[in-house]
Amino acid sequence: MTSDEQVKASHRNTPTSEEFRAFIASGWADRGTTPVPRAEVADHAARRRAALSQQYPGERLVVPAGGLKVRSNDTDYPFRPHTAFAYLTGLGADSEPDSVLVLDPAPDGGHEAVLFFRPLAPRDSEEFFADSRFGEFWVGPRPSIEDLESRLGISARHIDAMPDVLAKNAGPTPIRVVRAADGGLAELVDRIRAQADPAASVPDQHEADEALARHLSGMRIVKDEWEIGEMRRAIAATHQGFEAIIAGLPEAVRKGRGERWVEGLFGLYARHEGNGVGYESICASGDHANTIHWTKNTGPVRAGDLILVDAGVEVDSLYTADITRTLPVTGRFSAPQRKIYEAVLEAQQAGMAAVKPGNRFSDIHAAANRVIAARLHEWGLLPDGVTLDQTLDPENGGWHRRWMVHGTSHHLGMDVHDCQMLLRQDYMDGELRPGMILTVEPALYFKADDLLAPAEFRGIGVRIEDNVLVTEDGYENLSSAMPRTPDDVEAWIARVQSGRAA
Ligand SMILES: [Mn+2]
């Protein structure tokens, strides 16, 4: 409900006459009355709201979409709703900024869900033609209240009615709000709570808000069949984007500033196939691969180097893939590149083998890391006298981490780092369950200026990342269609660049 304030230029204010306003409001065809069909996601979202309702009997829950964020003056960043809002409403990329989902406790138990938003303005309003942020002339028609109700199977109301609904019986009715989604709305809820009970502890209220956000984050940890389908679509689109990159590698080398060319190729597919990229693409050629989150992508793509691409398409429902391939720019791995690549691949296989119900999330990292540490030990890179067991000692070891500092896995879904708010006991130490989707992404990084690395390794960074579904008896690698072994990667590049079909 609280988009950033825009800086409007006073020199653009144009006075309008009553005559003009009547004229511009008239002479348009009827909007039509065909009901919007119910979305497939509506039933899933209803089930999610019902599960949430059970958890918080008698409490009013406020889940905002968030507002527009100003990029400069009167232009905004593209809008993306808060994930909890999208999960509970089924609205994805097409969400309206400033919408708010309220679960209001019903007198007979349970909750009534109401979606507050700014519906389509009538044509005789100033907004219709004069509001560059929300007006139909400027950004197109928004849905009407009836449109959203029939599409989502949820009651909808004008956003202006929301403050009174939030304040109703605010004394006896505890209210929780997802604060991170919309700071302005969180402040409004704070004021309502303070008015209803000035003696109540604000830190306790904020802790209750936090607990709601954590619960919402954790609710998404096991994906249903519909969500798994969305993930498959995101991964298939990502696969296409990677093939576009492979096809474009020779041109990326030729053009200079090739990392940006690669980023652009992927972005084209991400926008065409989905809502966009699920996170800023990492297009890291040569030594840039050793910067874990290299998103500047300003460098050249050079023949003979590897290019590490970590990218994912976010589909319109906001589920995103997160895949990394490290590709030889000219189609063939050199001997040192292959040696490092094979160690990382072996670690990834070990990590994936640990993906099964009953194992803990952290077992994946432990399995992959054991391989990474073993190879570094075997190559003589750990300090003299440090054994494999010593470096793997969680308290006093860790020498191998110089070449692999990050975790091997994270949950993946509507957020690229999904379920991020969970506590350690439910995330790192949590048991793997069927329906979870996570990444397995070990790596080895040898910086160009790393004097402890063999000269032939310097400037080589390799990461391999796949998206894995926990099944009843193990895992399914959802991105297995994208080649991973060095031979398969070489054959993949040759096939795509020759224009042959798979
Ligand atoms: Mn990742």
Residues whose N, C-alpha, C, O or C-beta is under 5 A from the ligand:
A	BS01	MN	D322 T439
